[in-house]
């Protein structure tokens, strides 16, 4: 037996000794059952997925799997014990744990899971709190208007999520008698925008169904624990990860186990700076074992050599190890896993947009907003009039002026001024806005606009359903007021002091609407917009 394999045997002793300490955890499980969170019986689809998982694992190297029941038990107990001690106090967890009504509990989980797709926890907390205060039940959300939903969602990004969440609430109320589907399979089948991950999270957390979930955090944890170096977005690896998640899910506390795995990935097993010394499943982690082996024995893999010693598949190259073209990098440690999938750069698009202002309007200066179509990117949100444009097309100005006149009638063309540009990246589009401004000084105020347009005050603009990109555009306009309004005392939209240094309130508002950087693309179940 090689030195490497001898070292790999060490965690077994720790596992066996740990099994003697199961009484407290078992007591906790009994309490959980008495509280009404019993596991749901398996459905035909559950059994089919388990069978699928068995078939996937049958042809793979045991090195990347959980073939020992003792390992699975230790993984569950260590992870749940850690979660009970270390879990973050989050509003959706408090609400779900304290809610007796199953439909309300499921709704609370559903809202949080949708908001957390592609968005960081710190950002979601305030949005979630305001959402649940405004629409505490499915019925409340179903009766809201899309305008209200978009308005509250503004700044959170991926706007189609809010729209689909409301569509789902209306379907539950109008077609399902106000009751949420009770299994992951029916949740995914019946509710718009609910994919496999979201369905599993709702079913396990709200209804106690023993179904595993895989999001970006879980992908990272499992790839490191089982040293899976192949592309996690490939069909084979994706199927295996779901199979492992199903195998590891605790039958008595499925929701807690799923949340614990995601919590571990978010707080300990992080992408760049993992805190391995604080990991509750360190003894089972193949990636950590390799790092320790090299540290203790000074071993280094020859550049370009595959991980044959660690995995040793029976036939041919291992489908789950990293390819020979991407050898182990000793300087990266456990962050060698998971393999980073190549991402396509967002396609580039260009637009010309204009802030059209009436400084002399009744009740104070007003700016024109128009509503986007009800489908597609930023569906239903409000924006400044805009046209699609080439990066430097000569007809850009004329096309924009025609668009403005279609909404507001004849305009003084010479006053249309180019102010700068704004670059904003959506999930799949890098959009460059050429920003123009036009102030209607000395003209009769426009009071009538066609359907789909509004004249808003500055205060109304900042509370309207507008995207972060439009917030950026307006900041450019505020900093470079065109025409005679620039620097005018009677133009509250642009004073010298506000252009040089925003007020504390404006700074807070700007930071609140700053675009958020997505975390893991694999956790998003619906098309991001």
C-alpha positions as CSV (number, residue, x, y, z in Angstrom):
1,X,0.0,0.0,0.0
2,X,1.4,3.4,-1.0
3,X,2.0,6.1,1.6
4,X,-0.8,8.2,0.0
5,X,-3.3,5.4,0.4
6,X,-2.2,4.8,4.0
7,X,-2.8,8.5,4.8
8,X,-6.2,8.3,3.2
9,X,-7.2,5.7,5.7
10,X,-6.7,8.0,8.7
11,X,-10.1,9.7,8.6
12,X,-11.8,6.3,9.1
13,X,-10.7,6.1,12.7
14,X,-12.1,9.5,13.4
15,X,-15.4,8.5,11.7
16,X,-15.8,5.4,13.8
17,X,-15.0,7.2,17.1
18,X,-17.5,9.9,16.2
19,X,-20.3,7.3,15.8
20,X,-20.3,6.7,19.5
21,X,-21.5,10.3,20.1
22,X,-24.8,10.0,18.3
23,X,-27.3,10.2,21.2
24,X,-27.6,14.0,21.4
25,X,-28.2,14.3,17.7
26,X,-30.7,11.5,17.8
27,X,-32.6,13.2,20.6
28,X,-32.7,16.3,18.4
29,X,-34.1,14.3,15.6
30,X,-36.9,12.9,17.8
31,X,-37.8,16.5,18.9
32,X,-37.9,17.6,15.3
33,X,-40.4,14.8,14.5
34,X,-42.6,15.7,17.4
35,X,-42.7,19.3,16.1
36,X,-44.4,18.1,12.9
37,X,-41.5,18.1,10.5
38,X,-41.7,14.4,9.7
39,X,-40.3,13.3,6.4
40,X,-42.7,13.0,3.5
41,X,-43.1,9.6,2.0
42,X,-41.3,9.0,-1.3
43,X,-43.1,9.7,-4.5
44,X,-42.7,7.8,-7.8
45,X,-40.6,10.7,-9.0
46,X,-38.4,10.5,-5.9
47,X,-37.8,6.8,-6.6
48,X,-37.1,7.5,-10.2
49,X,-34.5,10.1,-9.4
50,X,-32.8,7.8,-6.8
51,X,-32.7,5.0,-9.5
52,X,-31.2,7.5,-11.9
53,X,-28.6,8.5,-9.3
54,X,-27.6,4.8,-8.7
55,X,-27.1,4.3,-12.5
56,X,-25.0,7.5,-12.7
57,X,-22.7,6.3,-9.8
58,X,-22.5,2.7,-11.0
59,X,-19.9,3.4,-13.7
60,X,-17.8,5.9,-11.7
61,X,-14.7,5.6,-9.5
62,X,-15.6,5.1,-5.8
63,X,-13.1,7.8,-4.9
64,X,-15.5,10.5,-5.9
65,X,-18.6,8.9,-4.3
66,X,-20.0,8.1,-0.9
67,X,-20.0,4.3,-0.9
68,X,-19.8,3.9,2.9
69,X,-22.9,4.5,4.9
70,X,-20.8,5.5,7.9
71,X,-19.4,8.4,5.9
72,X,-22.9,9.6,5.0
73,X,-23.9,9.5,8.7
74,X,-20.9,11.4,9.8
75,X,-21.4,14.0,7.1
76,X,-25.0,14.6,8.1
77,X,-24.3,14.7,11.9
78,X,-21.2,16.9,11.7
79,X,-22.9,19.3,9.3
80,X,-26.1,19.6,11.2
81,X,-24.3,20.0,14.5
82,X,-22.3,22.8,13.0
83,X,-25.3,24.5,11.5
84,X,-27.2,24.4,14.8
85,X,-24.3,26.3,16.3
86,X,-23.2,28.7,13.5
87,X,-26.2,29.4,11.3
88,X,-26.8,33.0,10.5
89,X,-29.9,34.7,11.9
90,X,-31.8,35.5,8.7
91,X,-35.4,36.9,8.4
92,X,-36.7,34.1,6.1
93,X,-35.4,31.4,8.4
94,X,-37.1,33.0,11.4
95,X,-40.3,33.3,9.5
96,X,-40.3,29.8,8.2
97,X,-39.4,28.3,11.5
98,X,-42.1,30.2,13.3
99,X,-44.9,29.7,10.8
100,X,-47.5,27.0,11.4
101,X,-49.5,27.4,8.3
102,X,-47.9,25.4,5.6
103,X,-48.9,27.6,2.7
104,X,-47.5,30.7,4.4
105,X,-44.3,28.9,5.3
106,X,-43.9,27.7,1.7
107,X,-44.6,31.2,0.4
108,X,-42.0,32.7,2.8
109,X,-39.4,30.2,1.6
110,X,-40.3,30.7,-2.0
111,X,-39.8,34.5,-1.9
112,X,-36.4,34.2,-0.2
113,X,-35.2,31.6,-2.6
114,X,-36.2,33.6,-5.6
115,X,-34.6,36.8,-4.3
116,X,-31.4,35.0,-3.4
117,X,-30.9,33.7,-6.9
118,X,-27.8,35.6,-8.2
119,X,-28.0,38.1,-5.4
120,X,-26.0,38.3,-2.1
121,X,-27.6,37.7,1.2
122,X,-26.8,41.1,2.6
123,X,-28.6,42.8,-0.3
124,X,-31.7,40.6,-0.1
125,X,-32.4,41.1,3.7
126,X,-33.9,44.6,3.3
127,X,-35.8,43.7,0.1
128,X,-37.2,40.6,1.7
129,X,-38.3,42.4,4.8
130,X,-40.1,45.1,2.9
131,X,-41.7,42.5,0.6
132,X,-43.1,40.4,3.4
133,X,-44.4,43.5,5.2
134,X,-46.2,44.6,2.1
135,X,-47.5,41.2,0.9
136,X,-47.4,38.8,3.8
137,X,-49.5,36.1,2.1
138,X,-49.9,34.6,-1.4
139,X,-53.3,36.3,-1.6
140,X,-51.8,39.7,-0.9
141,X,-49.2,39.3,-3.7
142,X,-51.7,37.9,-6.1
143,X,-53.9,41.0,-5.7
144,X,-50.9,43.4,-6.3
145,X,-50.3,45.1,-9.6
146,X,-47.2,44.4,-11.7
147,X,-46.3,48.1,-11.3
148,X,-46.2,47.7,-7.5
149,X,-44.1,44.5,-7.8
150,X,-41.6,46.2,-10.1
151,X,-41.4,49.2,-7.9
152,X,-40.4,47.2,-4.8
153,X,-38.1,45.1,-6.8
154,X,-36.3,48.1,-8.4
155,X,-32.5,47.9,-7.8
156,X,-32.5,44.1,-7.0
157,X,-31.8,43.1,-10.6
158,X,-33.0,40.2,-12.7
159,X,-36.4,41.7,-12.8
160,X,-38.2,38.8,-14.4
161,X,-37.9,37.0,-11.0
162,X,-40.4,39.4,-9.4
163,X,-42.8,39.1,-12.3
164,X,-42.7,35.3,-12.3
165,X,-43.1,35.2,-8.5
166,X,-46.3,37.2,-8.8
167,X,-47.5,35.0,-11.7
168,X,-47.0,32.0,-9.6
169,X,-48.9,33.5,-6.6
170,X,-51.8,34.2,-8.9
171,X,-51.8,30.7,-10.2
172,X,-51.8,29.3,-6.7
173,X,-54.7,31.5,-5.7
174,X,-56.8,31.3,-8.8
175,X,-56.2,27.7,-10.0
176,X,-54.9,25.8,-6.9
177,X,-57.3,26.9,-4.3
178,X,-54.7,29.0,-2.5
179,X,-52.6,25.9,-1.6
180,X,-49.0,25.5,-2.6
181,X,-48.0,22.2,-4.2
182,X,-46.5,19.9,-1.6
183,X,-43.7,18.2,-3.4
184,X,-40.7,19.2,-5.4
185,X,-42.0,17.6,-8.5
186,X,-45.4,19.3,-8.5
187,X,-43.9,22.7,-7.5
188,X,-41.6,22.5,-10.5
189,X,-44.5,21.3,-12.8
190,X,-47.1,23.8,-11.7
191,X,-45.4,27.1,-10.8
192,X,-43.9,29.4,-13.4
193,X,-40.2,30.2,-12.9
194,X,-39.7,27.4,-10.4
195,X,-36.8,25.1,-11.4
196,X,-35.4,22.0,-9.8
197,X,-33.4,23.9,-7.2
198,X,-36.1,26.2,-6.0
199,X,-38.7,23.4,-5.9
200,X,-36.4,21.2,-3.8
201,X,-35.6,24.1,-1.4
202,X,-39.3,24.8,-0.9
203,X,-40.3,21.2,-0.5
204,X,-37.5,20.3,1.9
205,X,-37.6,23.4,4.1
206,X,-41.4,24.1,4.2
207,X,-42.8,20.6,3.8
208,X,-40.0,18.3,5.1
209,X,-39.6,16.3,1.8
210,X,-36.4,14.4,1.8
211,X,-35.1,15.9,-1.5
212,X,-31.6,17.2,-2.1
213,X,-30.8,20.6,-3.7
214,X,-27.8,21.8,-5.7
215,X,-26.9,25.5,-6.0
216,X,-23.6,27.2,-6.6
217,X,-22.5,26.8,-2.9
218,X,-23.4,23.1,-2.8
219,X,-21.6,22.5,-6.1
220,X,-18.4,23.9,-4.5
221,X,-18.8,21.9,-1.3
222,X,-19.4,18.6,-3.1
223,X,-16.7,19.1,-5.7
224,X,-14.1,19.7,-2.9
225,X,-15.4,17.0,-0.6
226,X,-15.2,14.4,-3.4
227,X,-12.4,15.9,-5.4
228,X,-14.5,16.3,-8.6
229,X,-12.3,18.2,-11.0
230,X,-14.3,17.8,-14.2
231,X,-16.5,20.6,-15.5
232,X,-19.4,20.9,-13.0
233,X,-21.7,22.2,-15.7
234,X,-21.3,19.1,-17.8
235,X,-24.3,16.7,-17.9
236,X,-22.4,13.8,-16.2
237,X,-21.1,15.9,-13.3
238,X,-24.4,17.8,-12.9
239,X,-26.3,14.5,-12.6
240,X,-23.7,13.1,-10.1
241,X,-23.9,16.2,-7.9
242,X,-27.7,15.9,-7.7
243,X,-27.3,12.3,-6.9
244,X,-24.8,13.0,-4.1
245,X,-27.1,15.7,-2.7
246,X,-30.0,13.3,-2.7
247,X,-27.8,10.6,-1.0
248,X,-26.6,13.0,1.7
249,X,-29.9,14.7,2.6
250,X,-31.0,13.9,6.1
251,X,-34.4,12.0,6.2
252,X,-35.5,13.7,9.4
253,X,-34.1,17.2,8.9
254,X,-34.0,17.6,5.1
255,X,-34.5,21.3,5.0
256,X,-31.9,22.0,7.6
257,X,-29.4,19.7,5.9
258,X,-29.9,21.5,2.6
259,X,-29.6,24.9,4.3
260,X,-26.5,23.8,6.2
261,X,-24.7,22.7,3.0
262,X,-25.5,26.1,1.4
263,X,-24.4,27.9,4.5
264,X,-21.2,26.0,4.6
265,X,-20.4,27.0,1.0
266,X,-21.4,30.6,1.7
267,X,-19.4,31.1,4.9
268,X,-16.6,28.5,5.2
269,X,-16.0,26.7,1.9
270,X,-15.8,30.0,0.0
271,X,-14.6,30.4,-3.6
272,X,-11.2,32.1,-2.9
273,X,-10.4,32.0,0.8
274,X,-11.9,28.8,2.4
275,X,-11.6,28.4,6.1
276,X,-10.8,24.7,6.1
277,X,-9.9,24.7,9.8
278,X,-13.5,25.6,10.7
279,X,-15.1,23.0,8.3
280,X,-17.3,20.4,10.0
281,X,-16.7,17.9,7.3
282,X,-13.0,18.4,6.9
283,X,-12.3,14.7,7.8
284,X,-14.3,13.6,4.7
285,X,-12.9,16.2,2.3
286,X,-10.7,14.7,-0.5
287,X,-9.4,18.1,-1.5
288,X,-8.2,18.8,2.0
289,X,-6.7,15.3,2.4
290,X,-4.6,16.0,-0.7
291,X,-3.4,19.3,0.6
292,X,-2.5,17.8,4.0
293,X,-0.6,14.9,2.3
294,X,1.5,17.3,0.3
295,X,2.1,19.5,3.4
296,X,3.2,16.6,5.6
297,X,5.2,14.6,3.2
298,X,6.4,17.3,0.9
299,X,4.9,15.5,-2.1
300,X,4.3,17.4,-5.3
301,X,2.6,16.1,-8.4
302,X,4.8,16.3,-11.5
303,X,3.5,19.1,-13.8
304,X,0.9,17.8,-16.3
305,X,0.3,14.4,-14.6
306,X,-3.2,13.2,-14.1
307,X,-4.5,12.2,-10.6
308,X,-4.1,8.5,-11.2
309,X,-2.7,7.8,-7.7
310,X,-5.7,9.4,-6.0
311,X,-8.5,8.1,-8.1
312,X,-7.2,5.0,-9.9
313,X,-10.2,4.1,-12.0
314,X,-10.6,0.5,-13.2
315,X,-10.7,1.3,-16.9
316,X,-9.5,4.4,-18.8
317,X,-9.2,8.0,-17.7
318,X,-11.5,9.1,-14.9
319,X,-14.5,11.2,-16.1
320,X,-14.6,13.1,-12.8
321,X,-11.0,14.1,-12.4
322,X,-9.6,17.3,-13.9
323,X,-8.3,16.7,-17.5
324,X,-4.5,16.3,-18.0
325,X,-4.4,19.8,-19.5
326,X,-5.4,21.3,-16.2
327,X,-3.0,19.7,-13.6
328,X,-3.2,20.2,-9.9
329,X,-1.8,23.6,-8.8
330,X,-0.2,23.2,-5.3
331,X,-0.4,26.9,-4.7
332,X,-4.2,26.9,-4.9
333,X,-4.9,24.1,-2.4
334,X,-8.5,23.1,-2.2
335,X,-9.5,25.9,-4.6
336,X,-8.4,23.6,-7.4
337,X,-12.0,22.4,-7.0
338,X,-14.4,23.0,-8.6
339,X,-13.1,23.6,-12.1
340,X,-14.1,27.0,-13.4
341,X,-16.3,26.7,-16.5
342,X,-15.5,29.1,-19.3
343,X,-18.1,31.9,-19.5
344,X,-19.1,33.6,-22.7
345,X,-18.6,37.3,-22.6
346,X,-21.9,39.3,-22.7
347,X,-22.9,40.5,-26.1
348,X,-22.5,44.3,-26.6
349,X,-25.4,46.5,-27.4
350,X,-25.8,50.3,-27.7
351,X,-28.6,52.7,-27.0
352,X,-29.1,56.5,-27.0
353,X,-31.3,57.8,-24.2
354,X,-32.4,61.3,-23.2
355,X,-33.5,62.9,-19.9
356,X,-36.3,65.3,-21.1
357,X,-37.1,67.9,-18.4
358,X,-39.7,70.5,-17.9
359,X,-38.1,73.0,-15.4
360,X,-41.2,75.2,-15.4
361,X,-43.9,72.5,-14.9
362,X,-46.6,73.1,-12.4
363,X,-45.6,71.8,-9.0
364,X,-41.9,71.8,-9.9
365,X,-39.6,70.4,-12.5
366,X,-40.6,67.1,-14.1
367,X,-38.9,64.5,-16.2
368,X,-40.4,62.2,-18.9
369,X,-40.4,58.4,-18.4
370,X,-41.9,55.8,-20.8
371,X,-42.7,52.2,-20.0
372,X,-40.9,49.3,-21.6
373,X,-42.8,46.4,-23.3
374,X,-44.4,43.8,-21.1
375,X,-41.9,41.1,-22.2
376,X,-38.2,40.9,-22.8
377,X,-35.4,42.6,-21.0
378,X,-36.6,44.8,-18.1
379,X,-40.2,44.1,-19.0
380,X,-42.7,46.6,-17.7
381,X,-40.1,48.9,-16.1
382,X,-39.9,52.7,-16.7
383,X,-37.1,54.4,-18.5
384,X,-36.1,57.6,-20.3
385,X,-37.0,57.6,-24.0
386,X,-34.4,55.7,-25.9
387,X,-33.5,54.2,-29.3
388,X,-31.2,51.4,-30.3
389,X,-28.0,52.9,-31.7
390,X,-24.7,52.0,-33.3
391,X,-21.6,52.7,-31.2
392,X,-21.0,55.9,-33.1
393,X,-23.8,56.1,-35.7
394,X,-24.3,59.6,-37.3
395,X,-28.1,59.2,-37.2
396,X,-28.1,58.6,-33.5
397,X,-29.2,62.2,-32.6
398,X,-31.9,62.4,-35.2
399,X,-33.4,59.0,-34.3
400,X,-33.5,60.0,-30.6
401,X,-35.1,63.3,-31.4
402,X,-37.8,61.6,-33.4
403,X,-38.4,59.2,-30.5
404,X,-38.7,62.2,-28.1
405,X,-41.2,64.0,-30.3
406,X,-43.4,60.9,-30.6
407,X,-43.9,61.2,-26.8
408,X,-43.8,64.9,-26.2
409,X,-44.6,66.7,-29.5
410,X,-42.4,69.3,-31.2
411,X,-39.1,70.0,-29.4
412,X,-36.2,72.5,-29.8
413,X,-33.7,70.3,-31.5
414,X,-30.7,72.6,-31.0
415,X,-31.0,72.1,-27.2
416,X,-30.5,68.4,-27.4
417,X,-27.0,67.9,-25.9
418,X,-24.8,64.9,-25.5
419,X,-23.7,64.6,-21.8
420,X,-21.7,61.4,-21.7
421,X,-22.2,57.6,-21.5
422,X,-23.1,54.9,-19.1
423,X,-22.1,51.3,-19.3
424,X,-24.2,48.7,-17.5
425,X,-23.9,44.9,-17.7
426,X,-26.9,42.7,-17.3
427,X,-26.5,38.9,-17.0
428,X,-25.9,38.4,-20.7
429,X,-25.7,41.9,-22.2
430,X,-23.2,44.8,-21.9
431,X,-25.3,47.8,-22.7
432,X,-23.7,51.2,-23.4
433,X,-26.0,54.2,-23.1
434,X,-25.2,57.5,-24.9
435,X,-26.8,60.0,-22.5
436,X,-28.5,63.1,-23.8
437,X,-30.3,65.9,-22.0
438,X,-32.9,68.4,-23.1
439,X,-34.5,71.1,-20.9
440,X,-37.7,72.7,-22.1
441,X,-37.0,76.2,-20.8
442,X,-39.4,79.0,-21.7
443,X,-41.9,76.7,-23.3
444,X,-45.5,76.0,-22.5
445,X,-45.5,72.9,-20.2
446,X,-46.6,69.7,-21.8
447,X,-49.5,68.3,-19.7
448,X,-50.8,65.6,-22.0
449,X,-48.8,62.5,-22.9
450,X,-49.9,59.3,-24.7
451,X,-50.5,56.0,-22.9
452,X,-47.3,54.5,-21.6
453,X,-45.6,57.8,-20.6
454,X,-45.4,59.9,-17.4
455,X,-44.0,63.2,-16.2
456,X,-42.5,62.6,-12.8
457,X,-40.9,64.7,-10.1
458,X,-37.4,63.8,-8.9
459,X,-38.8,62.2,-5.8
460,X,-41.3,60.2,-7.8
461,X,-38.5,59.0,-10.1
462,X,-36.5,57.6,-7.2
463,X,-39.4,55.6,-6.0
464,X,-40.6,54.5,-9.4
465,X,-40.1,51.0,-11.0
466,X,-36.9,52.0,-12.8
467,X,-33.7,49.9,-13.4
468,X,-30.3,50.6,-11.9
469,X,-29.1,51.6,-15.3
470,X,-31.6,54.4,-15.4
471,X,-30.4,55.6,-12.0
472,X,-26.9,55.8,-13.5
473,X,-28.2,57.7,-16.5
474,X,-30.0,60.2,-14.3
475,X,-26.8,60.8,-12.2
476,X,-25.0,61.7,-15.4
477,X,-27.8,64.2,-16.2
478,X,-27.7,65.7,-12.7
479,X,-24.0,66.2,-13.0
480,X,-24.1,68.0,-16.3
481,X,-27.4,70.0,-16.5
482,X,-27.9,71.3,-20.1
483,X,-29.3,74.6,-21.1
484,X,-30.1,77.6,-18.8
485,X,-31.2,75.3,-16.0
486,X,-27.6,74.4,-15.3
487,X,-26.7,76.0,-12.0
488,X,-30.0,77.9,-11.7
489,X,-31.3,78.4,-8.2
490,X,-34.8,77.8,-9.3
491,X,-34.0,74.4,-10.7
492,X,-33.8,72.0,-7.7
493,X,-32.8,69.1,-9.9
494,X,-29.4,70.7,-10.4
495,X,-27.8,73.1,-8.0
496,X,-24.0,73.7,-7.9
497,X,-23.7,72.0,-4.5
498,X,-25.6,68.9,-5.6
499,X,-23.5,68.5,-8.6
500,X,-20.2,68.8,-6.7
501,X,-21.1,66.7,-3.7
502,X,-24.3,64.6,-3.2
503,X,-26.2,65.0,0.0
504,X,-25.9,62.2,2.6
505,X,-29.4,61.1,1.7
506,X,-28.5,61.0,-2.0
507,X,-25.3,59.1,-1.3
508,X,-27.3,56.5,0.7
509,X,-29.8,56.2,-2.2
510,X,-27.1,55.9,-4.8
511,X,-25.4,53.1,-2.8
512,X,-28.8,51.4,-2.3
513,X,-29.4,51.2,-6.0
514,X,-25.8,50.2,-6.9
515,X,-25.8,47.1,-9.2
516,X,-25.2,43.9,-7.5
517,X,-22.6,41.4,-8.6
518,X,-24.0,37.9,-9.1
519,X,-22.5,35.1,-7.2
520,X,-23.0,31.7,-8.8
521,X,-24.8,31.5,-12.2
522,X,-25.7,27.9,-11.6
523,X,-28.1,28.8,-8.8
524,X,-30.4,30.8,-11.1
525,X,-33.4,28.8,-12.2
526,X,-35.2,31.3,-14.5
527,X,-33.9,33.6,-17.2
528,X,-32.2,36.6,-15.7
529,X,-33.4,40.0,-16.9
